[in-house]
Amino acid sequence: MDKLNIVFASGGTAGHIYPAIAIANEIKKKDANAKILFIGTQYGMEKEFVPNAGFDIEFINIRGFKRSFAPKAIFSNIVNAFRLFTASNKAEKILKKFNANFVVGTGGYVSGPVLRTAHNMGIKTLIHEQNAFPGVTNKLLSKMVDTTCISFKDARKLFPDAKNVIYTGNPIRQDISNNVENAREIFGIENELPVVAVVGGSLGANAINEQILDIIKSGEKRYNILWSTGKRNYDDIIEKVGKAPENIKILPYIDNMPALYSIADLLISRSGAIAVAEIAITGTPSILIPSPNVTSNHQEYNARSLGEGAIVLLEEDIEKTPEMINQTVFAKDKLKDMRENLLKQAKPNATEKIVEIIYEHHNKKIK
């Protein structure tokens, strides 16, 4: 059997890109002869994340269709229809040049044209759905790809026409559950107060940021706040806060997630699929605030999948957030129960399982 020449179609946000990178890293670890290429767009985070992870990437020009009948939206959709045609042609050229014999889609607008093109070319295909409630693109792709991997058991019923659905869990970074003993030193936290870590996803979350601003303005001193604002919000927040109190650490973005999970007594976060998988594997007690601005409210489905007693689920409510933090971060027994319940939900071998499926399709055993 020929060596594996695998292409990952992934783009947009970190939630789509990091699973693909995790799978690619596992393939590299298992099979030094495998060739790996990413296809993305110039508009998403893949442009930065993929090269930083050590992988080559090619770009196609594709954007999402707008769900509106406004004149601007109609014009944009006409342009995007043309882009879809040219993107498919470009994808075919890239796949042929790379001699691809397997294509994996992990989400983003780029997945649609690349996976459809690969299927039409007779290349073996697999998609991975990170969320409890799947997107429209993956629902459509599931009818043609060889395998659909899901991260939540209940998502299986949402792919009624899929050829082959396998529950694997979400692939995450290999080092995510490593205990980082010097995490306080890394983040410059010198006291022994509890740490409330705040992250709003790779782009930040304005509503969560506003809530944390109000907490800081109240003069809260009983716990530390380690706050990742999102790069686009950082300058504005620094201006609003001014000179931050000693118990407040404000960063534009935190890429050392093992250190973050090691230091956090309580995490405040959106409930994107990767965030949910990571807090389960690390057993990090969390207050999850699903974004109301996502398709089909899938973040709430993600959060609820962890079950009662594992997390605190909260709507975007400025008044309730400080109260809920106070009720949780100082309640040692509650934090202990949350950790235990989270760890029961973890799928730590998801990445390895997906790689096994890829090689089973490729008819090649991992040495």
Buried (B, 14 or more C-beta within 10 A) or exposed (E): EEBBBBBBBBBBBBBBBBBBBBBBBBBEEBBEEBBBBBBBBEBBBBBEBBEEBEBEBBBBBBBEEBEEEEEEEEEBBEEBEEBBEEBBEBBBEBBEEBEBBBBBBBBBBBBBBBBBBBBEBEBBBBBBBBBBBBBEBBBBBBEBBBBBBBBBEEBBEBBEEBEBBBBBBBBBBEEBBBEBEEBBEBBEBEEEBBBBBBBBBBBBBBBBBBBBBBBBEEEBEEBBBBBBBBEEBBEEBBEEBEEBEEBBBBBBBBEBBBBBBBBBBBBBBBBBBBBBBBBBBBBBBBBBBBBEEBEBEBBBBBBBBBEEEBBBBBEBEEEBBBEBBEEBBBBEEBBEBBBEBBBEBBBBEBBBBBBBBBBEBBEBEBE
